Amino acid sequence: MWREMIAMETDERNYQTIMRELHHDQPYEMARGIWDTLDAAGERVRDAGGRTSYAPGMEQLKAYVRPPRQFV
């Protein structure tokens, strides 16, 4: 990606900040958005009298995971 190329030309602290945003924070926010959408759809189904269940592992989408140590 071009963002990584630009990040390589900056100092280490900025590089780590950019890498954390692109490779940890944004993917987490996307996964959280998927979970929120599914949860809202499940609420509508339950309000209408239906039942919902999630596949194994789907609960992990809403769990926060600490970033790797290499990110500042």
C-alpha positions as CSV (number, residue, x, y, z in Angstrom):
1,M,0.0,0.0,0.0
2,W,1.2,3.5,-0.6
3,R,0.6,4.4,3.0
4,E,3.2,1.9,4.1
5,M,5.6,3.4,1.6
6,I,5.1,6.9,3.0
7,A,5.4,5.6,6.6
8,M,8.8,4.1,5.7
9,E,10.1,7.7,5.1
10,T,9.1,9.0,8.5
11,D,10.6,8.5,11.9
12,E,10.0,5.2,13.9
13,R,7.3,6.6,16.2
14,N,5.2,7.8,13.3
15,Y,5.8,4.6,11.5
16,Q,4.6,2.5,14.5
17,T,1.5,4.8,14.9
18,I,0.6,4.4,11.2
19,M,1.1,0.6,11.3
20,R,-1.0,0.3,14.4
21,E,-3.9,2.3,12.8
22,L,-3.8,0.4,9.5
23,H,-3.1,-3.2,10.8
24,H,-4.7,-3.3,14.3
25,D,-7.2,-0.5,14.9
26,Q,-9.0,-0.4,11.6
27,P,-9.4,-4.1,11.3
28,Y,-10.8,-4.2,14.9
29,E,-13.2,-1.4,14.1
30,M,-14.4,-3.3,11.0
31,A,-14.9,-6.5,13.0
32,R,-16.8,-4.6,15.6
33,G,-19.0,-3.1,12.9
34,I,-19.8,-6.5,11.6
35,W,-20.7,-7.7,15.1
36,D,-22.9,-4.6,15.8
37,T,-24.8,-5.1,12.5
38,L,-25.4,-8.8,13.3
39,D,-26.4,-8.0,16.8
40,A,-28.9,-5.3,15.6
41,A,-30.4,-7.8,13.1
42,G,-30.7,-10.4,15.9
43,E,-32.5,-7.9,18.1
44,R,-35.1,-7.3,15.3
45,V,-35.6,-11.0,14.8
46,R,-36.0,-11.6,18.6
47,D,-38.4,-8.6,18.8
48,A,-40.5,-10.3,16.1
49,G,-40.5,-13.6,18.2
50,G,-37.7,-15.4,16.4
51,R,-34.5,-17.0,17.7
52,T,-30.9,-16.3,16.8
53,S,-27.7,-18.1,17.3
54,Y,-24.1,-17.4,16.2
55,A,-21.6,-19.7,14.7
56,P,-18.7,-20.7,17.0
57,G,-16.1,-18.0,17.0
58,M,-18.4,-15.1,16.2
59,E,-18.2,-13.9,19.8
60,Q,-14.5,-13.1,19.2
61,L,-15.5,-10.3,16.9
62,K,-16.6,-8.2,19.8
63,A,-13.7,-8.9,22.1
64,Y,-11.0,-6.3,22.2
65,V,-7.5,-7.7,21.6
66,R,-4.5,-5.8,22.8
67,P,-2.2,-4.7,19.9
68,P,1.1,-6.5,19.5
69,R,4.0,-5.1,21.5
70,Q,5.7,-3.7,18.4
71,F,3.0,-1.0,18.2
72,V,3.7,2.0,20.3
